[in-house]
Amino acid sequence: MQRYSYLCLLLVFSLFVRAQQPDTSISLFFPIDSFELPDSEKEKLDEFLATIPLDRLISSSMVASCDAPGSSEYNETLGLNRLNAVQKLLPKALLKNLESSVNLGDKGEEKKEYSDEDRRVDLNIFLGKEEIDYGPGIEELLSKLKPESQEFEIDPRKDTILYGQEGSILIIPANTFKVSRKTSQIRIELNEALDYSDMLLQNLTTTSKGQILESGGMVNISAWQGKRKLSFVRNRNIELLIPKRDSLQNPQIFKGRMHDPDSIDWTAIGRPNLVSDAYPDFNYCCSCYTAINCNFWCRLGRFFRGTPPPAPASGGGENSCDVFKYFLEKYEVESTEELMAVVSDLLAEQLETPITTPQGLFWGLEELNRMEIKSRLDSGTATTYDLNYYLADVRQLGWINIDEFSKRPNWQLTRLHIPISPKTHSDVKLVFKSQRSILPPNRTNENGAFFKDIPKNYEVIVVATQILDGKYYLAMQEITLGKDEVKLEFEELSLEEIAEAWEDLNSI
């Protein structure tokens, strides 16, 4: 019986060792006492890397063997430098889950001679199982769901106002773009992503270097003259107005960069270029007409009828209280109290009690202006501004996002594993219910999708799509992070049905 137990332990140990063996590996040799890899070894490495199926990659490791004459400290430094030399030659896919170490052997300083084993770096590759051929991958499904860009033909020599289908507004001054033919029309392409469905259809997420963002709206802007992509003339920019769906406390402007086909990362480009609605200024102006620093009106003034309000004597900004005076003149009243009464009468059917506070007046005027802004912009006779927009200077084209960082205590973070395969035919995201945030997984392999450092106890909807043999599948499950397990149930749907299911998320 004891002999049988030993045999079982030996079998288990042999299977464990076998499981740790790399699927493929290569040894690269350095000259004695050097960490510069010879060209012949670099060519050998390139040929090896070309054979690796990166779509099946799980992890990789590097081990530098340095058991040469000299101190352990010297050999360890030499080994680390050799590891660094090889690492610089590896593709990004191998660097994501790469572990490195230096093997100093057992002989230490007693060794008197070099050998090939003392001057090498071993690169080990661990692969997942080869996937069954299910036809086109997930990129095929995501590309079919993506809506076409909105296109506008404009004269680059004229001031132009464009408005998107979802409510975004572009204000483009004359001669903003570098064009080769000034008399030729240029094409503006616009993509809007203001709601969950827009973001999912365009495969967008809300993270900045791993930190969760809460989005106030995203747009993608590009300009073309024929097949030539245009850029701004130096020191020129356009104004972007994004309708406010939620009120962000600390909004910033972010630029987006697609660092691989199915993931976008956002980088903050500064807070000063962003002006949201000016309720604090509005409240201030309700009781005082003193000039204060607010650029919203004057930056748009050239596009509206009349002359922009003059800057105050201090030169520190424009007089935003002239905007408030506009409403007094429009409704033919002389005080804040009279303006409240008029707005209350106009919105009597929608109000339970009359407006008595600056905040109530602010939102009342917003409601009255909501239907006016579009027709006024169309006709070029606008004499007011919409109180429900973010205004941003756009100084570069591409994806622009109005976001703020989500605040989460570190002690309330958790992890989540979602079993889903095959990975090249699947896509998984977390849609938050309490804030407009969409998270991609930190890592995906044949065992599923892995999320880390996500806020515990938040309610989210797991949204997963698959394409198998040309057929489309969708699964959505509501869970509480840190409490519920994910058990996805996929349903075969058409592209239109997937889009309709995502549109329902806009009401959560």
URMO-V85671 format. One record per residue. RES is the residue in one small letter. NEAR is the number of other ideal C-beta (glycine too) atoms within 8 Angstrom. Layout:
res:RES near:NEAR
res:RES near:NEAR
This chain:
res:m near:4
res:q near:5
res:r near:6
res:y near:7
res:s near:8
res:y near:8
res:l near:8
res:c near:8
res:l near:8
res:l near:8
res:l near:8
res:v near:8
res:f near:8
res:s near:8
res:l near:8
res:f near:8
res:v near:8
res:r near:7
res:a near:6
res:q near:5
res:q near:6
res:p near:8
res:d near:6
res:t near:10
res:s near:8
res:i near:9
res:s near:8
res:l near:13
res:f near:8
res:f near:15
res:p near:7
res:i near:7
res:d near:5
res:s near:6
res:f near:9
res:e near:7
res:l near:12
res:p near:9
res:d near:5
res:s near:6
res:e near:11
res:k near:10
res:e near:8
res:k near:10
res:l near:14
res:d near:8
res:e near:8
res:f near:11
res:l near:10
res:a near:6
res:t near:6
res:i near:11
res:p near:7
res:l near:8
res:d near:7
res:r near:11
res:l near:15
res:i near:9
res:s near:8
res:s near:13
res:s near:12
res:m near:15
res:v near:11
res:a near:15
res:s near:13
res:c near:15
res:d near:13
res:a near:12
res:p near:7
res:g near:6
res:s near:6
res:s near:8
res:e near:6
res:y near:8
res:n near:14
res:e near:11
res:t near:8
res:l near:13
res:g near:14
res:l near:10
res:n near:9
res:r near:14
res:l near:13
res:n near:9
res:a near:12
res:v near:14
res:q near:11
res:k near:6
res:l near:8
res:l near:11
res:p near:7
res:k near:5
res:a near:7
res:l near:13
res:l near:8
res:k near:7
res:n near:8
res:l near:12
res:e near:8
res:s near:10
res:s near:8
res:v near:12
res:n near:10
res:l near:10
res:g near:10
res:d near:4
res:k near:7
res:g near:9
res:e near:8
res:e near:5
res:k near:11
res:k near:4
res:e near:5
res:y near:7
res:s near:5
res:d near:6
res:e near:7
res:d near:12
res:r near:12
res:r near:12
res:v near:13
res:d near:11
res:l near:15
res:n near:11
res:i near:12
res:f near:10
res:l near:10
res:g near:9
res:k near:5
res:e near:5
res:e near:13
res:i near:4
res:d near:4
res:y near:9
res:g near:7
res:p near:7
res:g near:7
res:i near:13
res:e near:9
res:e near:9
res:l near:13
res:l near:12
res:s near:7
res:k near:7
res:l near:12
res:k near:9
res:p near:7
res:e near:4
res:s near:9
res:q near:10
res:e near:8
res:f near:8
res:e near:7
res:i near:12
res:d near:6
res:p near:12
res:r near:7
res:k near:7
res:d near:9
res:t near:10
res:i near:11
res:l near:11
res:y near:9
res:g near:12
res:q near:5
res:e near:9
res:g near:10
res:s near:15
res:i near:12
res:l near:16
res:i near:13
res:i near:11
res:p near:9
res:a near:8
res:n near:8
res:t near:11
res:f near:13
res:k near:6
res:v near:10
res:s near:4
res:r near:6
res:k near:6
res:t near:4
res:s near:8
res:q near:7
res:i near:13
res:r near:11
res:i near:14
res:e near:12
res:l near:15
res:n near:10
res:e near:14
res:a near:13
res:l near:12
res:d near:10
res:y near:12
res:s near:11
res:d near:13
res:m near:14
res:l near:15
res:l near:12
res:q near:11
res:n near:11
res:l near:12
res:t near:11
res:t near:15
res:t near:12
res:s near:12
res:k near:6
res:g near:6
res:q near:8
res:i near:12
res:l near:15
res:e near:14
res:s near:13
res:g near:15
res:g near:14
res:m near:15
res:v near:14
res:n near:14
res:i near:14
res:s near:10
res:a near:13
res:w near:11
res:q near:12
res:g near:5
res:k near:3
res:r near:7
res:k near:6
res:l near:11
res:s near:7
res:f near:12
res:v near:8
res:r near:4
res:n near:3
res:r near:9
res:n near:8
res:i near:11
res:e near:12
res:l near:15
res:l near:12
res:i near:14
res:p near:12
res:k near:11
res:r near:8
res:d near:8
res:s near:4
res:l near:11
res:q near:5
res:n near:7
res:p near:13
res:q near:12
res:i near:14
res:f near:14
res:k near:12
res:g near:14
res:r near:9
res:m near:7
res:h near:6
res:d near:5
res:p near:5
res:d near:9
res:s near:9
res:i near:11
res:d near:10
res:w near:14
res:t near:9
res:a near:9
res:i near:8
res:g near:8
res:r near:9
res:p near:4
res:n near:9
res:l near:13
res:v near:10
res:s near:9
res:d near:9
res:a near:11
res:y near:9
res:p near:6
res:d near:11
res:f near:13
res:n near:10
res:y near:11
res:c near:13
res:c near:10
res:s near:5
res:c near:7
res:y near:6
res:t near:6
res:a near:10
res:i near:11
res:n near:7
res:c near:11
res:n near:9
res:f near:12
res:w near:14
res:c near:10
res:r near:9
res:l near:12
res:g near:11
res:r near:7
res:f near:9
res:f near:8
res:r near:6
res:g near:6
res:t near:4
res:p near:9
res:p near:12
res:p near:6
res:a near:10
res:p near:10
res:a near:3
res:s near:5
res:g near:5
res:g near:6
res:g near:11
res:e near:14
res:n near:11
res:s near:17
res:c near:14
res:d near:9
res:v near:13
res:f near:12
res:k near:9
res:y near:10
res:f near:11
res:l near:11
res:e near:7
res:k near:7
res:y near:9
res:e near:4
res:v near:9
res:e near:4
res:s near:7
res:t near:9
res:e near:6
res:e near:9
res:l near:13
res:m near:14
res:a near:10
res:v near:10
res:v near:14
res:s near:12
res:d near:7
res:l near:8
res:l near:12
res:a near:7
res:e near:4
res:q near:5
res:l near:10
res:e near:2
res:t near:4
res:p near:7
res:i near:11
res:t near:6
res:t near:6
res:p near:9
res:q near:8
res:g near:10
res:l near:14
res:f near:12
res:w near:8
res:g near:15
res:l near:11
res:e near:11
res:e near:9
res:l near:11
res:n near:11
res:r near:9
res:m near:7
res:e near:9
res:i near:12
res:k near:8
res:s near:8
res:r near:11
res:l near:11
res:d near:6
res:s near:7
res:g near:8
res:t near:6
res:a near:12
res:t near:8
res:t near:12
res:y near:10
res:d near:11
res:l near:12
res:n near:8
res:y near:12
res:y near:14
res:l near:12
res:a near:13
res:d near:7
res:v near:11
res:r near:6
res:q near:6
res:l near:9
res:g near:9
res:w near:10
res:i near:15
res:n near:15
res:i near:16
res:d near:15
res:e near:11
res:f near:10
res:s near:11
res:k near:3
res:r near:8
res:p near:4
res:n near:5
res:w near:4
res:q near:9
res:l near:9
res:t near:9
res:r near:8
res:l near:10
res:h near:10
res:i near:14
res:p near:8
res:i near:11
res:s near:9
res:p near:9
res:k near:13
res:t near:8
res:h near:11
res:s near:14
res:d near:11
res:v near:13
res:k near:12
res:l near:14
res:v near:14
res:f near:12
res:k near:9
res:s near:5
res:q near:7
res:r near:11
res:s near:12
res:i near:15
res:l near:13
res:p near:10
res:p near:10
res:n near:8
res:r near:8
res:t near:9
res:n near:9
res:e near:11
res:n near:7
res:g near:12
res:a near:12
res:f near:13
res:f near:12
res:k near:6
res:d near:6
res:i near:14
res:p near:11
res:k near:9
res:n near:8
res:y near:11
res:e near:9
res:v near:12
res:i near:12
res:v near:16
res:v near:14
res:a near:15
res:t near:14
res:q near:15
res:i near:15
res:l near:9
res:d near:5
res:g near:6
res:k near:7
res:y near:12
res:y near:12
res:l near:14
res:a near:13
res:m near:9
res:q near:10
res:e near:8
res:i near:12
res:t near:9
res:l near:15
res:g near:6
res:k near:6
res:d near:6
res:e near:4
res:v near:11
res:k near:5
res:l near:11
res:e near:6
res:f near:9
res:e near:7
res:e near:6
res:l near:10
res:s near:6
res:l near:9
res:e near:6
res:e near:9
res:i near:13
res:a near:11
res:e near:8
res:a near:11
res:w near:12
res:e near:8
res:d near:7
res:l near:14
res:n near:8
res:s near:4
res:i near:7
